[in-house]
Amino acid sequence: MFVVFDAEFDSLNPTRVWCIVAREVNDPEKIHVFERPDENPKDFLRFSKSVSCWIGHNIIDFDLHHL
């Protein structure tokens, strides 16, 4: 599955992940919201195993590094 996603953190040197939102490319009506995945990672980790391509702005230099 291909998804477009964004993650929100508490700062540029994050200690918390506020939320992650992902929208499926092939079915844009499907939106996945994960609140505080740093405290409860199970649902996000399960979801991430089904993703074959992550699409987002600055994900290589920031988001993926901090997730």
N, C-alpha and C positions, 0 to 999 in steps of 0.2 A: 504494500500500500504506500502511496506517495502522500505526504502531508505537508501543508504549509503551517508553520508554528511560530509562536513567540513565547518567550519566558520573561517573567518580571521578577527582578531581584531587588534587594533592599539598598544596594549601592553599587558603585563601580568595582568595589572590592567586597563582593557579597558574602554575607554569612547566612542569609535566608533566601529561599525561593518562594515568592508570594504565590505565583500561579504559573501554569503552562496551559496554553490554549492551542489546539491543533484542529485544522480543518482538512478533511479528506479531499484530495484533488479530483478523484473520479466521482465523488458523491458530495458536493459542496454543502448539502443539507446536514451532513454528519459533522458535528462539532464536538470535540472532546475537551472538557475543562477539568484540570487537576489543581485543586487548591492546596497550598502548602505541601507540595510533594517532598519537600525536605523532611517533613515530620511523618508523612504517611506515603512512602514511596511505592508500596505494593501495586496499586492500580496503574500508576504511570509506568512502572517497569514491565508489567504485563502487557500494556498497550504498546510500549516501545518495541517489543519483540516482533510485533506484526508490521512494523514500519520498515520499508526497504529504502526509502528516500526521504530525507528531511530537507525541507526548503524553508529558508528564512533569511532575514537581513542580519548580517554580521554574526551568523551562527558559528562560523569556524573560529573567529578570533575571540568571541565572548561567550555566547550561550552554551555551546557544547563543552567548552573548557570548564565552565562552572557547574555544569550538570554532572 
